[in-house]
Amino acid sequence: MRLPGAMAAAGTLVACAALVAPGPAAAADAGVFLIRDVAVDATAANATAARDRALAEGHSVAFRRLIARIVPVGAVAGVPRLDPAAIAPLVQSFEVGGEKTSRVRYLARLTFRFDRTALHRFLRARGVPFAVASSRPVLVLPVLRMAGTYLLWDRPNPWRDAWAGLPRAGGLVPLVSPAGDLQDLRDISARQAVAGEPARLRAIAERYGAASVAVMVASPRGAGGSPTAIRVSVTTHGADGAGPTFTEIHPVDPAATDGERYRAVAARAARRIQEAWKSDNLLRFDRAGQIDAAVPVSGLDEWVAISRALADTPSSDGTRVLALSRGSVDLRLRYFGDIEGFRAALRRNDLDLDRVDSGWVLRRHRGAGAKEAAGPER
């Protein structure tokens, strides 16, 4: 029998809801629990024993790297040291690549995928705070201030070289370093970056697939060519304009080379960015709530997109479909933490949760569809 009008639309959404109804976050943080390129090299009495030893060491290294990624540095001490046998139940799967063996030696590069649910349960049981929400890419523009002159694309620029040499993976905030090619020079100058010219910043951010731009101005302090400290001022520019500016003074070794000094400061600044993000996005399991929200939908595609975005929100603790009608779905949303933190997490996934006279309304952020049509980020 053919369902008429609204019943047909509701029936379609019910079928879709059964397939993709959002539960706890799964897709967005999948990459967070993926640890790549774990190099192992072990020697033992025979090849089998060497392989077993290498895989055990790989489990330990991957676990430590994951904990460093998601747990604030001040809370890492609360994570117990586990032997490889205790780590194994927390691993969903692992892959072996670049395998080389001899009679007594084993070398390989391993990729581990940890089990999100098992890790959550493990850390929650021990009261360890952690964050699993990934930031969108941040483009870093390293501007060096020397004798009153701002340098960005000029050579030499040991500050930009330092950022270019940082490891690209590991944290929850992807930090992108510009190539310094001709197109970069056309997009923005050092003065324009420091002045925060919106059109210029937007152009280079879009080309690198970045959601925001961090202009980092480094100024050496001290007499002569051997500074004792480097002053770093950071201003972040996003879709809503310039964010807060902060300044830090980093002591450096006067006897070190320029490259060593700036690499050390860039590494500290990058760690600060990662730690600040973790602190702002900790999952708060000590508090939870739920609300009912109306979700306007124009069709099946939009409902699927909203469902996936909800599933990709780490602080979401599951949803329940309460009612369906043509053009709307009523949901019960459960979440960890407080409502404002939940709303902020939804915004990062292009969902707006707003309070209106009739109650809560959840909808896709304007422009989200256009971003998807433009293709994946670089």
Secondary structure by P-SEA (a helix, b strand, c coil): ccccaaaaaaaaaaaaaacccccccccccccccccccbbbbbbcccaaaaaaaaaaaaaaaaaaaaaaacccccccccccccccccccccccccccccccccccbbbbbbbbbccaaaaaaaaaaabbbbbcccccbbbbbbbbbccccccccccccaaaaaaaaccccccccbbbbbcccaaaaaaccaaaaaaccaaaaaaaaaaacccbbbbbbbbbbcccccccbbbbbbbbbccccccbbbbbbbbbcccccaaaaaaaaaaaaaaaaaaaaaaaccccccccbbbbbbbbbccaaaaaaaaaaaaacccccccccccccccbbbbbccccccaaaaaaaaaaacbbbbbccccbbbbcccaaaaaaaacccc
